[in-house]
Structure formats: structure tokens, C-alpha cells
Amino acid sequence: MSEPYDQREAQLTTLFEGHRLWLVRLAVLLVDDQGVAEDVVQSAYLGMFRNWRHRDDAQAIAYLRTSVVNGSRSTLRKRKVDRRHLSAVSDDDALTAQPDRAPGPEAAVELDKQRRRVLGLVRHLPARQREVLVLTYWAELPEAEIASLLDISAGTVKSTASRGITALAQRWEEGQ
């Protein structure tokens, strides 16, 4: 038997207020678009509300995280198909568009420049490597949880992360 509507709504509101920002940041790192990331997260919450089967917060958060990763993957697949059909839009323009930032002290400017460079390099990694690195270093999830989330083995998480770091280091050294 399902929980009363008001109780589900209250729990969902609490989860939304406590975890939405983190989930949006995760999605932004995966899809590289704030608006699309917010849509992915909203869809995850809506899906959870429609199919309410979660009795505790940990289970609900795991569901939301999985939904956001899967929704991001779906968005990227759709984007790839759209790019094939829209020859007027170049991949480089779509991937590198970034809002301008106000200049600050020299150190802050240099740090921002390096951050943008790293994010640019991460964007060009294969999807699986990008997902593993984002979940490992940004989301700080343990290997077992990443393996479960992406439906791969813990060994694959380790090797994929290693290959991703190697690729980033190589591209960094090449000045790309």
C-alpha cells in the first residue's frame, strides 16, 4: 500500500530542498548545460514522485542520483543525434561556449583559467570516463557506489578512472 499523498509530498519536498542543488551540479558536469541539467533533475524528482516506492531517504537519494545520471546519458545521446542532423552547428562551438566571467585578482584569474582548461579537457573525454571521473572526484562517491550506479564492476571503475586521468594528463601536457 502506498503512503498518503501528503506524506509523500512532504518527504519529496524535504529531499528536493536538501539535494536539488547537488544533483543539478552533478548533471551540469555531465551535460554541460545549466538549463538542461535542471530539466534532468526535475524529471528525476517527478519520476520518483510518480513511482513512489522509497521508504527512506538513502534509497530515495540513490534513486535520484541514478535517474540524473541516466537522464544525462539520454540527453547526451539525443544531443549527439541532433548534431549529426544539424550540420550548421559545429561540435566545438556547442562544447566550448562559456559565459564570460568578471576578471579578479591575478591568482583568481589564473585559477579560473586552469579550471576552465580542465573542464574543457574533461568534456572531450569519452562519456564513460567523464562519468567515472565526475562521480569519483566531484561527487566523491566510493567505487562500489559508482559501479552500482553505472552498472559496471568496481575494477572497471578503477581502470576507467585511471585511463581518464592518464588521458587528461597527456592532453594537459600537450597543451590542448
C-alpha positions as CSV (number, residue, x, y, z in Angstrom):
1,M,0.0,0.0,0.0
2,S,1.4,3.4,-0.9
3,E,2.0,6.2,1.5
4,P,-0.6,9.0,1.8
5,Y,-0.1,11.7,-0.8
6,D,0.6,14.5,1.8
7,Q,3.3,12.4,3.4
8,R,5.0,11.6,0.1
9,E,4.8,15.3,-0.9
10,A,6.4,16.4,2.4
11,Q,9.2,13.8,2.0
12,L,9.8,14.8,-1.6
13,T,9.9,18.5,-0.6
14,T,12.5,17.8,2.0
15,L,14.6,15.7,-0.4
16,F,14.2,18.5,-3.1
17,E,15.3,21.2,-0.7
18,G,18.3,19.2,0.6
19,H,19.6,17.6,-2.6
20,R,18.5,19.5,-5.7
21,L,21.5,21.8,-5.9
22,W,23.9,18.9,-5.6
23,L,22.0,16.9,-8.2
24,V,21.9,19.9,-10.6
25,R,25.7,20.4,-10.2
26,L,26.2,16.7,-11.0
27,A,24.0,17.0,-14.1
28,V,25.8,20.2,-15.2
29,L,29.1,18.4,-15.1
30,L,27.6,15.6,-17.2
31,V,25.6,17.5,-19.8
32,D,27.4,20.9,-19.7
33,D,24.2,23.0,-19.8
34,Q,22.6,24.5,-16.7
35,G,19.1,24.6,-18.1
36,V,19.2,21.1,-19.4
37,A,20.7,19.9,-16.1
38,E,17.8,21.5,-14.2
39,D,15.3,19.7,-16.5
40,V,17.1,16.4,-15.9
41,V,16.9,16.8,-12.2
42,Q,13.2,17.9,-12.3
43,S,12.4,14.8,-14.4
44,A,14.1,12.6,-11.8
45,Y,12.1,14.1,-8.9
46,L,8.9,13.8,-11.0
47,G,9.6,10.2,-11.8
48,M,10.3,9.4,-8.2
49,F,7.0,11.0,-7.1
50,R,5.0,9.1,-9.8
51,N,6.5,5.8,-8.9
52,W,6.9,6.2,-5.1
53,R,8.5,3.1,-3.7
54,H,11.1,4.6,-1.4
55,R,10.6,4.3,2.3
56,D,13.8,6.0,3.5
57,D,15.9,9.0,2.3
58,A,19.0,7.0,1.4
59,Q,17.0,4.8,-1.0
60,A,15.3,7.9,-2.5
61,I,18.6,9.7,-2.9
62,A,20.2,6.7,-4.6
63,Y,17.2,6.6,-7.0
64,L,17.5,10.3,-7.8
65,R,21.3,10.0,-8.4
66,T,20.7,7.1,-10.8
67,S,17.9,8.9,-12.5
68,V,20.1,12.0,-13.0
69,V,23.0,10.0,-14.5
70,N,20.6,8.1,-16.8
71,G,18.8,11.2,-17.8
72,S,22.1,12.9,-18.5
73,R,23.1,10.0,-20.7
74,S,19.8,10.1,-22.6
75,T,20.3,13.8,-23.1
76,L,23.8,13.3,-24.5
77,R,22.6,10.6,-26.8
78,K,19.8,12.9,-28.1
79,R,22.3,15.7,-28.5
80,K,24.6,13.5,-30.5
81,V,21.8,12.6,-32.9
82,D,20.8,16.2,-33.2
83,R,24.3,17.2,-34.1
84,R,24.5,14.7,-36.8
85,H,21.4,16.2,-38.4
86,L,22.3,19.8,-37.9
87,S,25.4,20.4,-39.9
88,A,25.2,24.2,-39.3
89,V,26.2,23.8,-35.6
90,S,29.8,22.7,-35.1
91,D,30.6,20.4,-32.2
92,D,33.4,22.7,-31.0
93,D,31.1,25.7,-30.7
94,A,28.5,23.8,-28.8
95,L,31.0,22.3,-26.4
96,T,33.2,25.3,-25.7
97,A,30.5,28.0,-25.2
98,Q,31.0,29.5,-21.8
99,P,29.7,32.7,-20.2
100,D,32.3,35.4,-19.6
101,R,33.4,36.0,-16.1
102,A,34.5,39.2,-14.5
103,P,38.3,39.4,-14.0
104,G,39.5,39.3,-10.4
105,P,43.0,39.2,-8.8
106,E,45.7,37.6,-10.8
107,A,45.7,34.4,-8.8
108,A,41.9,34.0,-9.1
109,V,42.2,34.7,-12.9
110,E,44.9,32.0,-13.3
111,L,42.9,29.5,-11.2
112,D,39.8,30.2,-13.2
113,K,41.8,29.8,-16.4
114,Q,43.1,26.4,-15.2
115,R,39.7,25.3,-14.1
116,R,38.2,26.1,-17.5
117,R,41.0,24.2,-19.2
118,V,40.5,21.1,-17.0
119,L,36.7,21.3,-17.6
120,G,37.3,21.6,-21.3
121,L,39.6,18.6,-21.3
122,V,37.0,16.6,-19.3
123,R,34.3,17.5,-21.8
124,H,36.3,15.8,-24.5
125,L,36.8,12.5,-22.7
126,P,34.7,9.6,-23.7
127,A,31.3,9.5,-21.8
128,R,32.2,6.6,-19.5
129,Q,35.5,8.2,-18.5
130,R,33.8,11.5,-17.9
131,E,31.1,9.9,-15.8
132,V,33.5,8.0,-13.6
133,L,35.8,11.0,-13.1
134,V,32.9,13.3,-12.2
135,L,31.4,10.7,-9.8
136,T,34.8,10.0,-8.2
137,Y,36.3,13.4,-7.9
138,W,33.4,15.8,-7.9
139,A,30.6,13.7,-6.3
140,E,33.2,11.9,-4.1
141,L,31.3,8.6,-4.3
142,P,33.0,5.3,-3.4
143,E,34.0,2.9,-6.2
144,A,31.3,0.4,-5.2
145,E,28.6,3.0,-5.4
146,I,29.8,4.3,-8.8
147,A,30.0,0.7,-10.0
148,S,26.4,0.1,-8.9
149,L,25.2,3.4,-10.3
150,L,26.8,2.9,-13.8
151,D,26.1,-0.9,-13.8
152,I,29.8,-1.8,-14.2
153,S,32.3,-3.7,-11.9
154,A,34.5,-1.9,-9.3
155,G,37.5,-3.0,-11.4
156,T,36.1,-1.2,-14.4
157,V,35.6,1.9,-12.3
158,K,39.2,1.8,-11.3
159,S,40.6,1.2,-14.8
160,T,38.3,3.7,-16.4
161,A,39.3,6.4,-13.8
162,S,43.0,5.5,-14.4
163,R,42.6,5.8,-18.2
164,G,40.7,9.1,-17.8
165,I,43.3,10.6,-15.6
166,T,46.1,9.5,-18.0
167,A,44.2,11.0,-20.9
168,L,43.7,14.3,-19.0
169,A,47.4,14.4,-18.1
170,Q,48.5,13.7,-21.6
171,R,46.3,16.4,-23.1
172,W,47.3,18.8,-20.4
173,E,51.0,18.2,-21.3
174,E,50.2,18.6,-25.0
175,G,48.7,22.0,-24.3
176,Q,45.3,21.1,-25.7
